[in-house]
Amino acid sequence: MFHPQKTVAAAAAAAARELKTLSRPAGDFDASRYFRGERNFAFLNTGTVPMRTLARSICLAQREQWTVDDAVRFADALMPNRYLEVKSVGLEVLAGFRKEFRPSLLARCKTWLARDYSANWATTDAMCGIVIGPLLLKHPALVPQLRAWAGHKNMWVRRASIVGLLKPMRVGRTIDQVYATARRLHPDRNDLIHKAVGWALRDAGKIDPVRLERYLRANVGVIPRTTFRYAIERFSPRLRKELLALSPKR
């Protein structure tokens, strides 16, 4: 059980210490096998369940004395940490204050991404799923700001420009922006961007499969093959084969 701390800094330090006590040898659970070519972070190998259990315990312990600003400062303290699980606890605790999210949080998320604090696809996608997505649902006027992210020099900002749109798209919003952002990202050379765009297009196809098929046929010459493969995953085997035959092998 996490005990209440007097300051945000003390809570962040205590959380990092607690996570280290939960660490396991890589042989028991080697998280690194899910990451290829991402080197600027490390693992405690705590596993997802213990990490989230700790985050919930922190929320319960600090809820009476913290505001959303305190939760943002808590995440601020943990995001630069090199361990993925420490970053994750920072985001999970912040997500516990989602009902109090304010528009200014979007700029803070962009800063974390641009400074490479996310450092990997899992932390970036978690930020999109539990912080940026709920923030856009609460403050839909923020959605257009993600358009500019697609042209950012930082890969994690570019990935978030489309992954951050998924949660509002799933409730009937932002689908047009998903397609517009996908077009901007197709020339990107990074495979992690290709996969993110394919994932987003696949989810767009759940809403309107006819539109996705039309889009893929019209843009087959510019869509990276990895993106194309991800995008067609939920089509019938016959249609997948037909569409994949159109995609250049590059």
C-alpha positions as CSV (number, residue, x, y, z in Angstrom):
1,M,0.0,0.0,0.0
2,F,1.3,3.4,-1.0
3,H,1.4,5.9,2.0
4,P,0.4,9.5,1.5
5,Q,3.3,11.9,0.9
6,K,3.6,15.5,2.0
7,T,4.9,16.8,-1.4
8,V,4.6,15.8,-5.0
9,A,8.4,15.4,-5.2
10,A,8.3,13.0,-2.2
11,A,5.5,11.0,-3.8
12,A,7.4,10.8,-7.1
13,A,10.5,9.6,-5.3
14,A,8.5,7.0,-3.3
15,A,6.8,5.7,-6.4
16,A,10.2,5.2,-8.2
17,R,11.5,3.4,-5.1
18,E,8.5,1.1,-4.9
19,L,8.7,0.2,-8.5
20,K,12.3,-0.9,-8.1
21,T,11.2,-3.3,-5.3
22,L,8.7,-4.8,-7.8
23,S,11.4,-5.4,-10.5
24,R,12.1,-8.9,-11.7
25,P,15.0,-10.5,-13.6
26,A,14.7,-10.1,-17.4
27,G,14.6,-13.9,-17.7
28,D,11.2,-14.1,-16.0
29,F,9.6,-11.4,-18.2
30,D,11.8,-9.7,-20.8
31,A,9.9,-6.7,-22.0
32,S,12.7,-5.7,-24.3
33,R,11.6,-8.3,-26.8
34,Y,8.7,-6.0,-27.8
35,F,11.0,-3.2,-28.8
36,R,13.3,-3.0,-31.7
37,G,15.9,-0.3,-32.1
38,E,14.6,1.9,-29.2
39,R,17.6,2.4,-26.9
40,N,17.0,5.4,-24.7
41,F,15.1,3.7,-22.0
42,A,15.2,0.6,-19.7
43,F,12.9,-1.8,-18.0
44,L,12.3,-2.8,-14.4
45,N,10.2,-5.8,-15.7
46,T,7.6,-5.2,-13.1
47,G,4.8,-6.4,-15.4
48,T,1.7,-4.3,-16.2
49,V,-0.6,-5.4,-13.4
50,P,1.8,-4.5,-10.5
51,M,2.6,-1.2,-12.1
52,R,-1.1,-0.3,-12.5
53,T,-1.9,-1.5,-9.0
54,L,0.7,0.9,-7.7
55,A,-0.7,3.7,-9.7
56,R,-4.2,3.1,-8.4
57,S,-2.8,3.0,-4.8
58,I,-1.0,6.4,-5.3
59,C,-4.2,7.9,-6.6
60,L,-6.1,6.7,-3.6
61,A,-3.5,7.8,-1.2
62,Q,-3.1,11.3,-2.7
63,R,-6.6,12.0,-4.0
64,E,-7.8,14.1,-1.0
65,Q,-4.8,16.5,-1.1
66,W,-4.0,16.6,-4.8
67,T,-5.5,18.6,-7.7
68,V,-4.9,17.9,-11.3
69,D,-2.0,20.4,-11.2
70,D,-0.3,18.2,-8.6
71,A,-0.9,15.1,-10.8
72,V,0.7,17.0,-13.8
73,R,3.7,17.8,-11.6
74,F,3.9,14.2,-10.5
75,A,4.0,13.1,-14.2
76,D,6.6,15.8,-14.9
77,A,8.8,14.4,-12.2
78,L,8.6,10.8,-13.5
79,M,8.5,11.2,-17.3
80,P,12.3,11.9,-17.7
81,N,13.1,8.7,-15.7
82,R,14.8,6.1,-18.0
83,Y,12.6,3.3,-16.8
84,L,9.5,2.6,-18.8
85,E,7.5,1.5,-15.8
86,V,8.3,4.7,-13.9
87,K,7.0,6.8,-16.9
88,S,3.9,4.6,-17.0
89,V,3.1,5.3,-13.4
90,G,3.4,9.0,-14.0
91,L,0.9,8.8,-16.8
92,E,-1.5,6.4,-15.1
93,V,-1.7,8.6,-12.0
94,L,-2.4,11.6,-14.2
95,A,-5.1,9.7,-16.0
96,G,-6.8,9.2,-12.6
97,F,-7.5,13.0,-12.7
98,R,-9.0,13.0,-16.2
99,K,-12.3,14.6,-15.1
100,E,-10.3,17.7,-14.2
101,F,-8.1,17.9,-17.4
102,R,-7.6,21.4,-18.7
103,P,-6.6,22.5,-22.2
104,S,-3.1,23.5,-21.1
105,L,-2.3,19.8,-20.6
106,L,-2.0,19.3,-24.4
107,A,1.1,21.6,-24.5
108,R,2.6,19.7,-21.6
109,C,2.1,16.4,-23.4
110,K,3.8,17.8,-26.5
111,T,6.7,18.9,-24.4
112,W,7.2,15.4,-23.0
113,L,7.1,13.9,-26.5
114,A,9.4,16.5,-28.1
115,R,12.0,16.1,-25.3
116,D,12.0,12.4,-26.0
117,Y,10.8,11.6,-22.5
118,S,8.4,9.1,-24.0
119,A,11.4,7.3,-25.6
120,N,9.4,4.4,-27.0
121,W,6.2,3.5,-28.8
122,A,4.5,2.0,-25.7
123,T,4.8,5.1,-23.5
124,T,3.8,7.3,-26.5
125,D,0.7,5.3,-27.2
126,A,-0.2,5.1,-23.5
127,M,0.0,8.9,-23.3
128,C,-2.3,9.1,-26.3
129,G,-4.7,6.5,-25.0
130,I,-5.1,7.6,-21.4
131,V,-4.2,11.3,-21.4
132,I,-4.4,12.9,-24.9
133,G,-7.4,11.0,-26.0
134,P,-9.5,11.8,-22.9
135,L,-8.3,15.4,-23.1
136,L,-9.5,15.8,-26.6
137,L,-12.9,14.3,-25.7
138,K,-13.3,16.7,-22.9
139,H,-12.0,19.7,-24.9
140,P,-12.8,19.0,-28.6
141,A,-11.6,22.5,-29.7
142,L,-8.1,21.2,-29.1
143,V,-8.3,18.6,-31.9
144,P,-7.1,20.8,-34.8
145,Q,-3.8,21.5,-32.9
146,L,-2.7,17.9,-33.6
147,R,-2.6,18.7,-37.4
148,A,0.7,20.6,-37.0
149,W,2.2,17.7,-34.9
150,A,2.3,15.6,-38.1
151,G,5.1,17.8,-39.4
152,H,7.2,18.0,-36.2
153,K,10.8,16.9,-36.3
154,N,10.4,14.6,-33.4
155,M,9.1,11.1,-34.3
156,W,7.1,10.7,-31.1
157,V,5.2,13.9,-31.7
158,R,4.5,12.8,-35.2
159,R,3.2,9.4,-34.0
160,A,1.0,11.1,-31.4
161,S,-0.5,13.3,-34.2
162,I,-2.5,10.3,-35.4
163,V,-2.6,7.9,-32.4
164,G,-3.9,10.7,-30.2
165,L,-7.0,10.9,-32.5
166,L,-8.1,7.3,-32.0
167,K,-10.1,7.6,-28.9
168,P,-12.3,10.5,-30.2
169,M,-12.6,8.8,-33.6
170,R,-14.0,5.7,-31.9
171,V,-16.9,7.8,-30.6
172,G,-17.6,9.3,-34.0
173,R,-15.3,12.2,-34.1
174,T,-12.0,13.1,-35.9
175,I,-12.2,10.5,-38.7
176,D,-11.6,13.2,-41.4
177,Q,-8.5,14.4,-39.5
178,V,-7.3,10.8,-39.2
179,Y,-7.3,10.5,-43.0
180,A,-5.8,13.9,-43.5
181,T,-3.0,13.2,-41.1
182,A,-2.4,9.8,-42.7
183,R,-1.8,11.5,-46.0
184,R,0.8,13.8,-44.4
185,L,2.6,10.9,-42.7
186,H,2.8,8.5,-45.7
187,P,6.1,9.9,-46.9
188,D,7.6,9.4,-43.4
189,R,10.6,7.0,-43.4
190,N,10.2,5.6,-39.9
191,D,8.6,2.2,-39.6
192,L,7.0,3.1,-36.2
193,I,5.1,5.9,-38.1
194,H,4.1,3.4,-40.8
195,K,2.7,1.1,-38.2
196,A,0.8,3.8,-36.3
197,V,-0.8,5.1,-39.5
198,G,-1.8,1.6,-40.5
199,W,-3.3,1.0,-37.1
200,A,-5.3,4.3,-37.3
201,L,-6.6,3.5,-40.8
202,R,-7.6,0.0,-39.7
203,D,-9.6,1.5,-36.9
204,A,-11.1,4.0,-39.3
205,G,-12.2,1.0,-41.4
206,K,-14.2,-0.3,-38.5
207,I,-16.4,2.8,-38.7
208,D,-16.6,3.0,-42.5
209,P,-15.0,0.0,-44.4
210,V,-16.1,1.3,-47.8
211,R,-14.3,4.6,-47.2
212,L,-11.1,2.8,-46.1
213,E,-11.2,0.6,-49.2
214,R,-11.7,3.6,-51.5
215,Y,-8.9,5.5,-49.7
216,L,-6.4,2.6,-50.1
217,R,-7.2,2.1,-53.8
218,A,-6.8,5.8,-54.5
219,N,-3.5,6.2,-52.6
220,V,-1.9,2.8,-53.1
221,G,1.1,4.4,-54.9
222,V,2.1,6.4,-51.8
223,I,1.1,4.3,-48.9
224,P,4.1,2.3,-47.4
225,R,3.5,-1.4,-47.6
226,T,3.7,-1.9,-43.8
227,T,0.9,0.7,-43.4
228,F,-1.1,-1.0,-46.1
229,R,-0.8,-4.4,-44.4
230,Y,-1.9,-3.0,-41.1
231,A,-4.8,-1.1,-42.6
232,I,-6.3,-4.2,-44.4
233,E,-6.2,-6.6,-41.5
234,R,-9.9,-6.6,-40.9
235,F,-11.0,-7.1,-44.5
236,S,-12.0,-10.5,-45.8
237,P,-9.2,-12.8,-46.9
238,R,-10.3,-12.3,-50.5
239,L,-10.3,-8.5,-50.4
240,R,-7.0,-8.4,-48.5
241,K,-5.3,-10.5,-51.2
242,E,-6.8,-8.3,-53.9
243,L,-5.7,-5.1,-52.3
244,L,-2.2,-6.3,-51.3
245,A,-1.6,-7.2,-54.9
246,L,-2.0,-3.5,-55.8
247,S,0.6,-2.4,-53.2
248,P,4.1,-1.9,-54.5
249,K,6.7,-4.2,-52.8
250,R,9.0,-1.5,-51.4
